[in-house]
Amino acid sequence: MDERKSIPVPAAARLCAVYRLLCDLSAQGVNFVSSGDLGEALGIGAHNIRKDISHISGGGSGRSGYDTARLKKQIAEHFGLENEYRACVTGLGRLGQALVRDGQHIFKELKIVAAFDSDLNRVETIDVGVPVHPTYEITETVKRLNIDTAILTVPDPTAQECAERLITGGIKGIMNFTATHLKVKGGVTVRNIDLAGEFKILSALMFLGG
Amino acid sequence: MDERKSIPVPAAARLCAVYRLLCDLSAQGVNFVSSGDLGEALGIGAHNIRKDISHISGGGSGRSGYDTARLKKQIAEHFGLENEYRACVTGLGRLGQALVRDGQHIFKELKIVAAFDSDLNRVETIDVGVPVHPTYEITETVKRLNIDTAILTVPDPTAQECAERLITGGIKGIMNFTATHLKVKGGVTVRNIDLAGEFKILSALMFLGG
């Protein structure tokens, strides 16, 4: 466990991208792949790819190539990538609704089992394909349905409070679509997907000249 | 221009986050802020905040603090953050529809003026508040409406082709929601927001123990 945890987050992120590419290559019947091929497809240097893979795999040289199926299995086992997660979407604005309806398709291995919204009228009338509960039932529902992952799409000012209710219920991971920097206790992972912030960064880089 | 371009992308990204925080602080009437306050709110070390700001501002010590309005203006001017951009959403699946309908609200300074979809039936029947065109009209429409920014929400296999049509039309920046690593020419900026990939990373970090 200690050895696993020592992988830097950016390396873990790149290995997740490698895993997804290996899934595609497997499906296409490609049995063997070099670090150069992987790097080319992902826009990462071959040397970095080899270094990342060396974190999880002792033997085998990336220069001569990797067995697609074997490397895919190694990465999946190392990071539990084929485990199933049970999720809820919290906040049913347009983005939240799109994610609860399409989530099963976008996020494989993620089973969305509930949604929450603070608008009681919306809770009673909306049909998104999973049961919808009022936000004051978050903690109890998360606990009862054994939900471990939350997609957070509430308005920024309520994000921290919702996150705390989710965590009290037992949530271990949050995909945070709000602009709020969540304060969470140890053992809870947050991945920030700040769309407004991403656009600001895009426009800044466009202004600087691409 | 050279000096501006020399700012590393992660520093530019952090300064964009600082800018958005300064907007909130300004609105709350906070006139003075320290690097420690900024860092605390953003989950970044105060030292890094000071170093990032030093890229764009010669004088003023972050240790004693910054004038909120002045720093906000400096960052905005440096990165053109208050410029307006004209955008299109390409691909009207659920996520694309949510983004075209809510984009104006999520992305300030972004004016969504058109949308595209390959499904001619959808093009004729959907109402998302802006004109919808078939994808074969991308290049001509982007050129005619002077669109500079694209939100790309098409299925992965068509992403590269759509990107090329957009760029031929004059697009300078793409928010790429597909899992495809786009190959673009110089002068075009791509910001990848790969939701499926982000979930894989979240699940990997959850598995490693948060």
Chai-1 contact restraints between the chains, C-beta under 6 A:
chainA,res_idxA,chainB,res_idxB,connection_type,confidence,min_distance_angstrom,max_distance_angstrom,comment,restraint_id
A,R4,B,L208,contact,1.0,0.0,6.0,A-B,restraint_1
A,K5,B,L208,contact,1.0,0.0,6.0,A-B,restraint_2
A,A12,B,A204,contact,1.0,0.0,6.0,A-B,restraint_3
A,A13,B,I201,contact,1.0,0.0,6.0,A-B,restraint_4
A,C16,B,K200,contact,1.0,0.0,6.0,A-B,restraint_5
A,C16,B,I201,contact,1.0,0.0,6.0,A-B,restraint_6
A,C16,B,A204,contact,1.0,0.0,6.0,A-B,restraint_7
A,L42,B,H181,contact,1.0,0.0,6.0,A-B,restraint_8
A,G43,B,H181,contact,1.0,0.0,6.0,A-B,restraint_9
A,F79,B,A204,contact,1.0,0.0,6.0,A-B,restraint_10
A,F79,B,F207,contact,1.0,0.0,6.0,A-B,restraint_11
A,G80,B,F207,contact,1.0,0.0,6.0,A-B,restraint_12
A,Y85,B,S203,contact,1.0,0.0,6.0,A-B,restraint_13
A,R94,B,A98,contact,1.0,0.0,6.0,A-B,restraint_14
A,R94,B,R101,contact,1.0,0.0,6.0,A-B,restraint_15
A,R94,B,D102,contact,1.0,0.0,6.0,A-B,restraint_16
A,L95,B,A98,contact,1.0,0.0,6.0,A-B,restraint_17
A,A98,B,R94,contact,1.0,0.0,6.0,A-B,restraint_18
A,A98,B,L95,contact,1.0,0.0,6.0,A-B,restraint_19
A,A98,B,A98,contact,1.0,0.0,6.0,A-B,restraint_20
A,R101,B,R94,contact,1.0,0.0,6.0,A-B,restraint_21
A,D102,B,R94,contact,1.0,0.0,6.0,A-B,restraint_22
A,I106,B,L195,contact,1.0,0.0,6.0,A-B,restraint_23
A,I106,B,A196,contact,1.0,0.0,6.0,A-B,restraint_24
A,F107,B,A196,contact,1.0,0.0,6.0,A-B,restraint_25
A,F107,B,F199,contact,1.0,0.0,6.0,A-B,restraint_26
A,K172,B,M206,contact,1.0,0.0,6.0,A-B,restraint_27
A,G173,B,L202,contact,1.0,0.0,6.0,A-B,restraint_28
A,G173,B,M206,contact,1.0,0.0,6.0,A-B,restraint_29
A,M175,B,L202,contact,1.0,0.0,6.0,A-B,restraint_30
A,H181,B,L42,contact,1.0,0.0,6.0,A-B,restraint_31
A,H181,B,G43,contact,1.0,0.0,6.0,A-B,restraint_32
A,G187,B,G210,contact,1.0,0.0,6.0,A-B,restraint_33
A,V188,B,G210,contact,1.0,0.0,6.0,A-B,restraint_34
A,T189,B,L205,contact,1.0,0.0,6.0,A-B,restraint_35
A,T189,B,M206,contact,1.0,0.0,6.0,A-B,restraint_36
A,T189,B,G210,contact,1.0,0.0,6.0,A-B,restraint_37
A,R191,B,E198,contact,1.0,0.0,6.0,A-B,restraint_38
A,R191,B,L202,contact,1.0,0.0,6.0,A-B,restraint_39
A,I193,B,E198,contact,1.0,0.0,6.0,A-B,restraint_40
A,L195,B,I106,contact,1.0,0.0,6.0,A-B,restraint_41
A,A196,B,I106,contact,1.0,0.0,6.0,A-B,restraint_42
A,A196,B,F107,contact,1.0,0.0,6.0,A-B,restraint_43
A,E198,B,R191,contact,1.0,0.0,6.0,A-B,restraint_44
A,E198,B,I193,contact,1.0,0.0,6.0,A-B,restraint_45
A,F199,B,F107,contact,1.0,0.0,6.0,A-B,restraint_46
A,K200,B,C16,contact,1.0,0.0,6.0,A-B,restraint_47
A,I201,B,A13,contact,1.0,0.0,6.0,A-B,restraint_48
A,I201,B,C16,contact,1.0,0.0,6.0,A-B,restraint_49
A,L202,B,G173,contact,1.0,0.0,6.0,A-B,restraint_50
A,L202,B,M175,contact,1.0,0.0,6.0,A-B,restraint_51
A,L202,B,R191,contact,1.0,0.0,6.0,A-B,restraint_52
A,S203,B,Y85,contact,1.0,0.0,6.0,A-B,restraint_53
A,A204,B,A12,contact,1.0,0.0,6.0,A-B,restraint_54
A,A204,B,C16,contact,1.0,0.0,6.0,A-B,restraint_55
A,A204,B,F79,contact,1.0,0.0,6.0,A-B,restraint_56
A,L205,B,T189,contact,1.0,0.0,6.0,A-B,restraint_57
A,M206,B,K172,contact,1.0,0.0,6.0,A-B,restraint_58
A,M206,B,G173,contact,1.0,0.0,6.0,A-B,restraint_59
A,M206,B,T189,contact,1.0,0.0,6.0,A-B,restraint_60
A,F207,B,F79,contact,1.0,0.0,6.0,A-B,restraint_61
A,F207,B,G80,contact,1.0,0.0,6.0,A-B,restraint_62
A,L208,B,R4,contact,1.0,0.0,6.0,A-B,restraint_63
A,L208,B,K5,contact,1.0,0.0,6.0,A-B,restraint_64
A,G210,B,G187,contact,1.0,0.0,6.0,A-B,restraint_65
A,G210,B,V188,contact,1.0,0.0,6.0,A-B,restraint_66
A,G210,B,T189,contact,1.0,0.0,6.0,A-B,restraint_67
